[in-house]
């Protein structure tokens, strides 16, 4: 049973979100916890949008044990369709890339126990200039449902002439596709990708299962850290059914150090962002695979309470600076508390007294550091970290 001394933390972190995030949220039968999966774009852009890559990825999910850990969605990004709609105005797949069509591919992915995702756009064209859904939202939603698609990433390119230049904001036009998807009766996860415009975190929970809260991630530490810093300020909008989306992962793409990959994965997990891999899953290094298979951190990511961690300031430490990655994070879990320590600026030893963690108070607690497996009991935790590394502690019970 959760100890009564942990309850104040849950109340503290959830009180604001009970008013702003949980009311009138989208209830489409999916997305109660953040999505886990893969997307083709960061692996190879248009070149990775093919049935061959999708099936290789799905097979890797099964063979590497990722499916059994909850990695479910195998998602195709831009460039999957023909350049033109067919004579009846429907989207059609590029047959050279998808010889069995999207419906045939969906059947193969489903047979592996996984789900298939697809990409579209609210404007007249996608970012790569393939057909967008403007004016065809219901037709496209019906097509997705008929094909057996499970996840729909909806981008925001080429909306200027039909929406933006007319003063129509994204909170007005994204619900058009939400309603079209709901009308199909198929549970399709709706991933809003409008780059954090129009303060989407304040209304995204009514429209989608996740919403991008920033511009596109880049394959470098500066991008990872700046997105995480910004996401910490909007933690209260995450709740079961809808989550801040910090964008696709850059793990495995050859730039981040192993320490930075741990921090990237750990921060996305404790902030309850979807974790959507964006690399060739058949060529993962052992160190990257170990990170993304960490059962303890995945359990925190998938915790049914659905509350995101945010920063806290221990006694004697400077407060967070806007736009700069902070060292100290905490958030409530259904069976405890997560505490994150990040060596944001360089190698250092970080120590936190539990009495400084909101809601924990004085006394001894049991804890486990989830990357190392180190555990103990006491009034504080401390860890030596390499530059840009992260430790993730689960604090469970009061002694």
C-alpha positions as a Markdown table, in Angstrom:
| # | Residue | x | y | z |
|---|---|---|---|---|
| 1 | Unk | 0.0 | 0.0 | 0.0 |
| 2 | Unk | 1.3 | 3.5 | -0.8 |
| 3 | Unk | 2.5 | 5.1 | 2.3 |
| 4 | Unk | 0.4 | 8.0 | 3.5 |
| 5 | Unk | 3.5 | 10.3 | 3.5 |
| 6 | Unk | 3.6 | 10.0 | -0.3 |
| 7 | Unk | 0.0 | 11.2 | -0.8 |
| 8 | Unk | 0.8 | 14.9 | -0.4 |
| 9 | Unk | 3.2 | 14.7 | -3.4 |
| 10 | Unk | 0.5 | 13.2 | -5.6 |
| 11 | Unk | -2.0 | 15.8 | -4.5 |
| 12 | Unk | 0.6 | 18.6 | -5.1 |
| 13 | Unk | 1.5 | 17.5 | -8.6 |
| 14 | Unk | -2.1 | 16.6 | -9.7 |
| 15 | Unk | -4.2 | 19.4 | -8.2 |
| 16 | Unk | -3.6 | 21.9 | -11.0 |
| 17 | Unk | -3.9 | 19.2 | -13.7 |
| 18 | Unk | -7.2 | 17.9 | -12.3 |
| 19 | Unk | -8.7 | 21.2 | -13.4 |
| 20 | Unk | -6.7 | 21.9 | -16.6 |
| 21 | Unk | -5.8 | 18.5 | -18.0 |
| 22 | Unk | -8.4 | 16.0 | -16.9 |
| 23 | Unk | -11.6 | 17.8 | -17.7 |
| 24 | Unk | -13.2 | 17.2 | -21.1 |
| 25 | Unk | -10.3 | 15.2 | -22.4 |
| 26 | Unk | -10.5 | 13.1 | -25.6 |
| 27 | Unk | -11.8 | 9.7 | -24.8 |
| 28 | Unk | -11.3 | 7.6 | -28.0 |
| 29 | Unk | -10.3 | 4.3 | -26.3 |
| 30 | Unk | -6.6 | 4.6 | -26.8 |
| 31 | Unk | -3.6 | 6.5 | -25.5 |
| 32 | Unk | -4.3 | 6.1 | -21.8 |
| 33 | Unk | -0.5 | 5.9 | -21.3 |
| 34 | Unk | 2.1 | 7.5 | -23.7 |
| 35 | Unk | 2.7 | 5.7 | -26.9 |
| 36 | Unk | 5.8 | 3.4 | -27.4 |
| 37 | Unk | 7.0 | 2.6 | -30.8 |
| 38 | Unk | 9.0 | 3.8 | -33.9 |
| 39 | Unk | 8.6 | 6.3 | -36.7 |
| 40 | Unk | 10.4 | 6.2 | -40.1 |
| 41 | Unk | 11.4 | 9.9 | -40.4 |
| 42 | Unk | 14.5 | 10.1 | -38.3 |
| 43 | Unk | 15.8 | 6.9 | -39.7 |
| 44 | Unk | 15.8 | 8.0 | -43.3 |
| 45 | Unk | 13.2 | 10.6 | -44.2 |
| 46 | Unk | 11.3 | 9.6 | -47.4 |
| 47 | Unk | 13.6 | 6.7 | -48.0 |
| 48 | Unk | 12.5 | 4.9 | -44.9 |
| 49 | Unk | 8.8 | 5.1 | -45.8 |
| 50 | Unk | 8.4 | 1.6 | -47.3 |
| 51 | Unk | 6.9 | -1.7 | -46.5 |
| 52 | Unk | 10.3 | -3.3 | -46.4 |
| 53 | Unk | 11.6 | -1.0 | -43.7 |
| 54 | Unk | 8.3 | -1.3 | -41.7 |
| 55 | Unk | 8.3 | -5.0 | -41.7 |
| 56 | Unk | 12.0 | -5.2 | -40.8 |
| 57 | Unk | 11.3 | -2.9 | -37.9 |
| 58 | Unk | 8.3 | -4.9 | -36.8 |
| 59 | Unk | 10.4 | -8.1 | -36.9 |
| 60 | Unk | 13.1 | -6.3 | -34.9 |
| 61 | Unk | 10.5 | -5.3 | -32.2 |
| 62 | Unk | 9.6 | -9.0 | -31.9 |
| 63 | Unk | 13.1 | -10.5 | -32.1 |
| 64 | Unk | 14.7 | -7.9 | -29.7 |
| 65 | Unk | 11.9 | -8.4 | -27.1 |
| 66 | Unk | 10.7 | -4.8 | -27.5 |
| 67 | Unk | 7.1 | -5.9 | -28.3 |
| 68 | Unk | 7.0 | -7.8 | -25.0 |
| 69 | Unk | 8.0 | -4.6 | -23.2 |
| 70 | Unk | 5.2 | -2.5 | -24.7 |
| 71 | Unk | 6.7 | -1.1 | -27.9 |
| 72 | Unk | 3.6 | -1.3 | -30.0 |
| 73 | Unk | 3.4 | 1.3 | -32.8 |
| 74 | Unk | 5.3 | 1.0 | -36.1 |
| 75 | Unk | 4.6 | 4.3 | -37.8 |
| 76 | Unk | 5.2 | 5.5 | -41.4 |
| 77 | Unk | 5.9 | 9.2 | -41.7 |
| 78 | Unk | 5.7 | 11.4 | -44.8 |
| 79 | Unk | 6.1 | 10.2 | -48.4 |
| 80 | Unk | 4.1 | 7.0 | -48.2 |
| 81 | Unk | 1.3 | 8.0 | -50.6 |
| 82 | Unk | 1.1 | 8.6 | -54.3 |
| 83 | Unk | 1.6 | 12.3 | -55.3 |
| 84 | Unk | -2.1 | 12.5 | -56.3 |
| 85 | Unk | -5.4 | 11.3 | -55.0 |
| 86 | Unk | -7.3 | 8.8 | -57.1 |
| 87 | Unk | -10.2 | 9.5 | -59.3 |
| 88 | Unk | -12.6 | 9.3 | -56.3 |
| 89 | Unk | -10.5 | 11.7 | -54.3 |
| 90 | Unk | -9.1 | 9.1 | -51.9 |
| 91 | Unk | -5.5 | 8.8 | -50.7 |
| 92 | Unk | -3.7 | 5.9 | -52.2 |
| 93 | Unk | -0.3 | 4.3 | -51.3 |
| 94 | Unk | 2.7 | 4.5 | -53.6 |
| 95 | Unk | 2.6 | 1.0 | -55.0 |
| 96 | Unk | 6.3 | 0.9 | -55.6 |
| 97 | Unk | 6.9 | 1.3 | -51.8 |
| 98 | Unk | 3.8 | -0.6 | -50.6 |
| 99 | Unk | 3.0 | -3.3 | -53.2 |
| 100 | Unk | 0.3 | -4.8 | -50.9 |
| 101 | Unk | -1.1 | -1.5 | -50.1 |
| 102 | Unk | -1.5 | 0.0 | -46.6 |
| 103 | Unk | -4.3 | -2.5 | -45.7 |
| 104 | Unk | -2.1 | -5.4 | -46.7 |
| 105 | Unk | 0.8 | -4.1 | -44.7 |
| 106 | Unk | -1.5 | -3.5 | -41.7 |
| 107 | Unk | -2.6 | -7.1 | -41.8 |
| 108 | Unk | 1.1 | -8.2 | -41.7 |
| 109 | Unk | 1.9 | -5.9 | -38.8 |
| 110 | Unk | -1.2 | -6.9 | -36.9 |
| 111 | Unk | -0.3 | -10.6 | -37.3 |
| 112 | Unk | 2.9 | -9.8 | -35.4 |
| 113 | Unk | 0.9 | -8.4 | -32.5 |
| 114 | Unk | 1.8 | -4.8 | -33.3 |
| 115 | Unk | 0.0 | -1.7 | -34.6 |
| 116 | Unk | 0.5 | 0.4 | -37.7 |
| 117 | Unk | 0.7 | 4.2 | -37.8 |
| 118 | Unk | 0.5 | 6.6 | -40.7 |
| 119 | Unk | 1.1 | 10.3 | -41.4 |
| 120 | Unk | -1.0 | 13.1 | -42.8 |
| 121 | Unk | -1.3 | 16.9 | -42.8 |
| 122 | Unk | -4.0 | 19.5 | -41.9 |
| 123 | Unk | -3.0 | 21.6 | -44.9 |
| 124 | Unk | -3.3 | 21.2 | -48.6 |
| 125 | Unk | -0.1 | 19.2 | -48.8 |
| 126 | Unk | 2.3 | 17.5 | -46.5 |
| 127 | Unk | 5.7 | 18.8 | -45.7 |
| 128 | Unk | 7.2 | 16.8 | -48.5 |
| 129 | Unk | 4.4 | 18.0 | -50.9 |
| 130 | Unk | 2.2 | 14.9 | -50.9 |
| 131 | Unk | -1.6 | 15.3 | -50.6 |
| 132 | Unk | -2.8 | 16.9 | -47.4 |
| 133 | Unk | -6.2 | 16.3 | -45.8 |
| 134 | Unk | -7.7 | 19.8 | -46.1 |
| 135 | Unk | -11.3 | 19.4 | -47.3 |
| 136 | Unk | -11.1 | 15.6 | -47.2 |
| 137 | Unk | -10.8 | 14.9 | -43.5 |
| 138 | Unk | -13.8 | 12.5 | -43.3 |
| 139 | Unk | -12.8 | 10.7 | -46.4 |
| 140 | Unk | -9.3 | 10.3 | -45.2 |
| 141 | Unk | -10.4 | 9.2 | -41.7 |
| 142 | Unk | -12.7 | 6.6 | -43.3 |
| 143 | Unk | -9.9 | 5.4 | -45.5 |
| 144 | Unk | -7.6 | 4.9 | -42.5 |
| 145 | Unk | -10.2 | 3.0 | -40.6 |
| 146 | Unk | -10.9 | 0.7 | -43.6 |
| 147 | Unk | -7.2 | 0.0 | -44.0 |
| 148 | Unk | -6.8 | -0.9 | -40.3 |
| 149 | Unk | -4.6 | 2.0 | -39.3 |
| 150 | Unk | -4.1 | 2.4 | -35.6 |
| 151 | Unk | -2.2 | 5.7 | -35.2 |
| 152 | Unk | -2.5 | 9.0 | -37.2 |
| 153 | Unk | 0.2 | 11.6 | -37.0 |
| 154 | Unk | -1.2 | 14.9 | -38.3 |
| 155 | Unk | 1.2 | 17.6 | -39.3 |
| 156 | Unk | 0.8 | 21.3 | -39.9 |
| 157 | Unk | 2.5 | 22.2 | -43.2 |
| 158 | Unk | 0.9 | 24.3 | -45.9 |
| 159 | Unk | -1.9 | 25.5 | -43.7 |
| 160 | Unk | -1.2 | 29.2 | -44.4 |
| 161 | Unk | -3.5 | 29.7 | -47.4 |
| 162 | Unk | -6.4 | 27.9 | -45.9 |
| 163 | Unk | -6.1 | 28.6 | -42.2 |
| 164 | Unk | -3.2 | 30.7 | -40.8 |
| 165 | Unk | -3.4 | 33.6 | -43.2 |
| 166 | Unk | -7.1 | 33.9 | -42.5 |
| 167 | Unk | -6.5 | 34.1 | -38.8 |
| 168 | Unk | -7.8 | 30.6 | -38.1 |
| 169 | Unk | -5.7 | 29.0 | -35.3 |
| 170 | Unk | -4.8 | 25.4 | -35.0 |
| 171 | Unk | -7.2 | 24.8 | -32.0 |
| 172 | Unk | -10.0 | 25.5 | -34.5 |
| 173 | Unk | -8.9 | 23.3 | -37.3 |
| 174 | Unk | -7.4 | 20.3 | -35.6 |
| 175 | Unk | -10.7 | 19.2 | -34.1 |
| 176 | Unk | -12.0 | 18.7 | -37.7 |
| 177 | Unk | -9.8 | 15.6 | -38.0 |
| 178 | Unk | -10.5 | 14.5 | -34.4 |
| 179 | Unk | -14.2 | 14.4 | -35.1 |
| 180 | Unk | -13.7 | 12.6 | -38.4 |
| 181 | Unk | -11.6 | 9.9 | -36.7 |
| 182 | Unk | -14.2 | 9.5 | -33.9 |
| 183 | Unk | -17.0 | 9.2 | -36.4 |
| 184 | Unk | -15.3 | 6.1 | -38.0 |
| 185 | Unk | -15.7 | 4.2 | -34.7 |
| 186 | Unk | -12.2 | 2.8 | -35.0 |
| 187 | Unk | -9.9 | 3.5 | -32.0 |
| 188 | Unk | -7.1 | 5.5 | -33.8 |
| 189 | Unk | -4.5 | 7.3 | -31.7 |
| 190 | Unk | -4.5 | 10.9 | -32.8 |
| 191 | Unk | -1.0 | 12.5 | -32.6 |
| 192 | Unk | -1.1 | 16.3 | -33.1 |
| 193 | Unk | 2.0 | 17.6 | -34.8 |
| 194 | Unk | 1.6 | 21.4 | -35.0 |
| 195 | Unk | 5.0 | 22.2 | -33.4 |
| 196 | Unk | 3.8 | 23.7 | -30.1 |
| 197 | Unk | 1.9 | 26.5 | -31.8 |
| 198 | Unk | -1.1 | 28.3 | -30.2 |
| 199 | Unk | -0.2 | 27.0 | -26.7 |
| 200 | Unk | -1.4 | 23.5 | -27.7 |
| 201 | Unk | -0.7 | 22.1 | -24.3 |
| 202 | Unk | -3.6 | 24.1 | -22.9 |
| 203 | Unk | -6.2 | 22.6 | -25.3 |
| 204 | Unk | -4.5 | 19.5 | -26.8 |
| 205 | Unk | -6.0 | 17.1 | -24.3 |
| 206 | Unk | -9.5 | 17.8 | -25.7 |
| 207 | Unk | -8.3 | 17.1 | -29.3 |
| 208 | Unk | -5.5 | 14.5 | -29.4 |
| 209 | Unk | -3.8 | 11.8 | -27.5 |
| 210 | Unk | -0.5 | 13.7 | -27.7 |
| 211 | Unk | 0.6 | 17.1 | -28.9 |
| 212 | Unk | 4.0 | 18.3 | -30.0 |
| 213 | Unk | 5.0 | 21.1 | -27.6 |
| 214 | Unk | 8.1 | 22.3 | -29.6 |
| 215 | Unk | 9.7 | 22.6 | -33.0 |
| 216 | Unk | 11.3 | 19.5 | -34.5 |
| 217 | Unk | 14.0 | 17.8 | -32.5 |
| 218 | Unk | 17.5 | 17.8 | -34.0 |
| 219 | Unk | 20.2 | 15.1 | -33.5 |
| 220 | Unk | 22.3 | 16.9 | -30.9 |
| 221 | Unk | 22.4 | 17.4 | -27.2 |
| 222 | Unk | 21.4 | 21.1 | -27.4 |
| 223 | Unk | 18.1 | 20.3 | -29.0 |
| 224 | Unk | 17.4 | 17.4 | -26.6 |
| 225 | Unk | 18.1 | 19.5 | -23.5 |
| 226 | Unk | 16.2 | 22.6 | -24.7 |
| 227 | Unk | 13.1 | 20.6 | -25.5 |
| 228 | Unk | 13.2 | 18.9 | -22.1 |
| 229 | Unk | 13.7 | 22.2 | -20.3 |
| 230 | Unk | 10.6 | 23.7 | -22.0 |
| 231 | Unk | 8.5 | 20.6 | -21.4 |
| 232 | Unk | 9.2 | 20.8 | -17.6 |
| 233 | Unk | 7.1 | 24.0 | -17.5 |
| 234 | Unk | 4.0 | 22.4 | -18.8 |
| 235 | Unk | 3.9 | 19.2 | -16.8 |
| 236 | Unk | 0.4 | 19.8 | -15.4 |
| 237 | Unk | -1.2 | 19.2 | -18.8 |
| 238 | Unk | -0.3 | 15.5 | -19.0 |
| 239 | Unk | -2.9 | 13.0 | -17.8 |
| 240 | Unk | -4.2 | 9.6 | -19.0 |
| 241 | Unk | -5.4 | 9.9 | -22.6 |
| 242 | Unk | -3.2 | 12.9 | -23.5 |
| 243 | Unk | 0.4 | 13.8 | -23.2 |
| 244 | Unk | 3.0 | 16.5 | -24.1 |
| 245 | Unk | 5.0 | 15.1 | -27.1 |
| 246 | Unk | 8.7 | 16.0 | -26.9 |
| 247 | Unk | 9.2 | 14.6 | -30.4 |
| 248 | Unk | 10.8 | 11.5 | -31.7 |
| 249 | Unk | 13.9 | 9.9 | -30.2 |
| 250 | Unk | 17.4 | 10.5 | -31.5 |
| 251 | Unk | 18.8 | 7.5 | -29.7 |
| 252 | Unk | 21.0 | 5.3 | -32.0 |
| 253 | Unk | 21.7 | 8.0 | -34.6 |
| 254 | Unk | 25.4 | 8.3 | -33.9 |
| 255 | Unk | 25.7 | 11.7 | -32.3 |
| 256 | Unk | 24.6 | 11.5 | -28.7 |
| 257 | Unk | 27.0 | 9.9 | -26.2 |
| 258 | Unk | 25.8 | 6.9 | -24.1 |
| 259 | Unk | 25.3 | 9.2 | -21.2 |
| 260 | Unk | 23.2 | 11.6 | -23.3 |
| 261 | Unk | 21.1 | 8.7 | -24.5 |
| 262 | Unk | 20.4 | 7.8 | -20.9 |
| 263 | Unk | 19.3 | 11.3 | -20.2 |
| 264 | Unk | 17.3 | 11.6 | -23.4 |
| 265 | Unk | 15.4 | 8.4 | -22.6 |
| 266 | Unk | 15.0 | 9.1 | -18.9 |
| 267 | Unk | 13.7 | 12.7 | -19.3 |
| 268 | Unk | 11.2 | 11.6 | -22.0 |
| 269 | Unk | 10.0 | 8.8 | -19.8 |
| 270 | Unk | 9.5 | 10.7 | -16.5 |
| 271 | Unk | 7.8 | 13.6 | -18.4 |
| 272 | Unk | 5.5 | 11.1 | -20.0 |
| 273 | Unk | 6.3 | 11.9 | -23.6 |
| 274 | Unk | 5.5 | 9.4 | -26.2 |
| 275 | Unk | 8.7 | 7.4 | -26.8 |
| 276 | Unk | 8.9 | 6.9 | -30.6 |
| 277 | Unk | 12.2 | 5.6 | -31.8 |
| 278 | Unk | 13.7 | 7.1 | -34.9 |
| 279 | Unk | 16.6 | 4.9 | -36.0 |
| 280 | Unk | 17.3 | 1.6 | -37.8 |
| 281 | Unk | 16.1 | -0.9 | -35.2 |
| 282 | Unk | 18.0 | -3.7 | -36.9 |
| 283 | Unk | 21.3 | -2.0 | -36.2 |
| 284 | Unk | 21.1 | -0.9 | -32.5 |
| 285 | Unk | 24.2 | -0.9 | -30.4 |
| 286 | Unk | 24.0 | -3.0 | -27.3 |
| 287 | Unk | 24.2 | 0.1 | -25.1 |
| 288 | Unk | 21.2 | 1.8 | -26.8 |
| 289 | Unk | 19.2 | -1.4 | -26.7 |
| 290 | Unk | 19.9 | -1.7 | -22.9 |
| 291 | Unk | 18.6 | 1.8 | -22.4 |
| 292 | Unk | 15.4 | 1.4 | -24.3 |
| 293 | Unk | 14.7 | -2.0 | -22.7 |
| 294 | Unk | 15.0 | -0.8 | -19.1 |
| 295 | Unk | 12.0 | -2.3 | -17.4 |
| 296 | Unk | 12.0 | 0.0 | -14.4 |
| 297 | Unk | 12.0 | 3.2 | -16.5 |
| 298 | Unk | 9.4 | 1.8 | -18.9 |
| 299 | Unk | 7.2 | 1.1 | -15.9 |
| 300 | Unk | 7.5 | 4.7 | -14.8 |
| 301 | Unk | 6.7 | 5.9 | -18.4 |
| 302 | Unk | 3.6 | 3.6 | -18.5 |
| 303 | Unk | 2.5 | 4.3 | -14.9 |
| 304 | Unk | -1.3 | 4.5 | -15.0 |
| 305 | Unk | -1.4 | 7.7 | -12.9 |
| 306 | Unk | -0.1 | 9.5 | -16.0 |
| 307 | Unk | 1.4 | 12.4 | -14.2 |
| 308 | Unk | 4.6 | 14.1 | -15.7 |
| 309 | Unk | 7.6 | 15.0 | -13.6 |
| 310 | Unk | 8.8 | 18.5 | -13.3 |
| 311 | Unk | 11.6 | 20.4 | -11.6 |
| 312 | Unk | 12.0 | 21.1 | -7.9 |
| 313 | Unk | 14.6 | 23.2 | -6.1 |
| 314 | Unk | 16.5 | 21.7 | -3.2 |
| 315 | Unk | 17.6 | 23.9 | -0.4 |
| 316 | Unk | 20.7 | 25.9 | -1.2 |
| 317 | Unk | 20.4 | 25.3 | -5.0 |
| 318 | Unk | 19.7 | 28.0 | -7.6 |
| 319 | Unk | 16.2 | 28.0 | -9.2 |
| 320 | Unk | 15.6 | 26.8 | -12.7 |
| 321 | Unk | 16.5 | 29.2 | -15.5 |
| 322 | Unk | 14.1 | 29.6 | -18.4 |
| 323 | Unk | 15.2 | 27.5 | -21.4 |
| 324 | Unk | 18.0 | 25.8 | -19.6 |
| 325 | Unk | 18.0 | 22.2 | -18.5 |
| 326 | Unk | 17.8 | 21.8 | -14.8 |
| 327 | Unk | 19.4 | 19.2 | -12.5 |
| 328 | Unk | 16.5 | 18.1 | -10.3 |
| 329 | Unk | 13.1 | 16.5 | -11.2 |
| 330 | Unk | 10.4 | 14.7 | -9.4 |
| 331 | Unk | 6.9 | 13.4 | -10.0 |
| 332 | Unk | 4.2 | 11.2 | -8.6 |
| 333 | Unk | 3.6 | 7.5 | -9.5 |
| 334 | Unk | 0.7 | 5.3 | -8.6 |
| 335 | Unk | 3.1 | 3.4 | -6.2 |
| 336 | Unk | 5.7 | 6.0 | -5.2 |
| 337 | Unk | 7.7 | 8.9 | -6.5 |
| 338 | Unk | 10.3 | 9.3 | -9.3 |
| 339 | Unk | 13.3 | 11.5 | -8.7 |
| 340 | Unk | 15.6 | 12.4 | -11.6 |
| 341 | Unk | 19.1 | 13.9 | -11.4 |
| 342 | Unk | 20.7 | 15.3 | -14.5 |
| 343 | Unk | 24.4 | 16.4 | -14.9 |
| 344 | Unk | 23.2 | 19.2 | -17.1 |
| 345 | Unk | 26.5 | 21.1 | -17.5 |
| 346 | Unk | 29.3 | 18.7 | -16.8 |
| 347 | Unk | 30.4 | 15.7 | -14.7 |
| 348 | Unk | 29.4 | 16.1 | -11.1 |
| 349 | Unk | 28.0 | 14.4 | -8.0 |
| 350 | Unk | 24.4 | 15.3 | -7.3 |
| 351 | Unk | 22.8 | 14.7 | -3.9 |
| 352 | Unk | 19.2 | 15.2 | -2.9 |
| 353 | Unk | 17.7 | 15.0 | 0.6 |
| 354 | Unk | 14.2 | 13.5 | 0.5 |
| 355 | Unk | 13.0 | 16.2 | 2.8 |
| 356 | Unk | 13.5 | 18.6 | -0.2 |
| 357 | Unk | 11.4 | 16.6 | -2.6 |
| 358 | Unk | 7.9 | 18.0 | -2.6 |
| 359 | Unk | 5.6 | 15.9 | -0.4 |
| 360 | Unk | 8.1 | 13.4 | 0.8 |
| 361 | Unk | 9.2 | 15.1 | 4.1 |
| 362 | Unk | 11.7 | 14.0 | 6.6 |
| 363 | Unk | 12.6 | 10.4 | 7.3 |
| 364 | Unk | 14.0 | 7.3 | 5.6 |
| 365 | Unk | 12.7 | 5.9 | 2.3 |
| 366 | Unk | 13.6 | 2.9 | 0.2 |
| 367 | Unk | 14.8 | 3.6 | -3.3 |
| 368 | Unk | 16.2 | 2.0 | -6.5 |
| 369 | Unk | 18.3 | 3.7 | -9.2 |
| 370 | Unk | 16.9 | 2.3 | -12.3 |
| 371 | Unk | 19.8 | 2.5 | -14.7 |
| 372 | Unk | 22.3 | 0.9 | -12.4 |
| 373 | Unk | 20.0 | -1.2 | -10.3 |
| 374 | Unk | 21.6 | 0.2 | -7.1 |
| 375 | Unk | 19.2 | 0.3 | -4.2 |
| 376 | Unk | 19.1 | 1.3 | -0.6 |
| 377 | Unk | 17.3 | 3.0 | 2.3 |
| 378 | Unk | 17.9 | 6.4 | 3.8 |
| 379 | Unk | 17.1 | 10.1 | 3.9 |
| 380 | Unk | 18.8 | 11.1 | 0.7 |
| 381 | Unk | 20.3 | 9.8 | -2.6 |
| 382 | Unk | 23.5 | 10.7 | -4.3 |
| 383 | Unk | 25.1 | 9.8 | -7.6 |
| 384 | Unk | 28.3 | 10.6 | -9.5 |
| 385 | Unk | 27.3 | 11.4 | -13.1 |
| 386 | Unk | 29.2 | 11.8 | -16.3 |
| 387 | Unk | 28.6 | 14.9 | -18.4 |
| 388 | Unk | 24.9 | 15.0 | -19.5 |
| 389 | Unk | 24.2 | 11.7 | -17.7 |
| 390 | Unk | 21.1 | 11.0 | -15.7 |
| 391 | Unk | 20.1 | 8.9 | -12.7 |
| 392 | Unk | 16.4 | 7.9 | -12.3 |
| 393 | Unk | 15.4 | 6.9 | -8.7 |
| 394 | Unk | 12.1 | 5.3 | -7.8 |
| 395 | Unk | 11.3 | 6.0 | -4.2 |
| 396 | Unk | 8.7 | 3.6 | -2.9 |
| 397 | Unk | 8.0 | 3.4 | 0.8 |
| 398 | Unk | 8.7 | 5.2 | 4.0 |
| 399 | Unk | 10.6 | 3.1 | 6.6 |
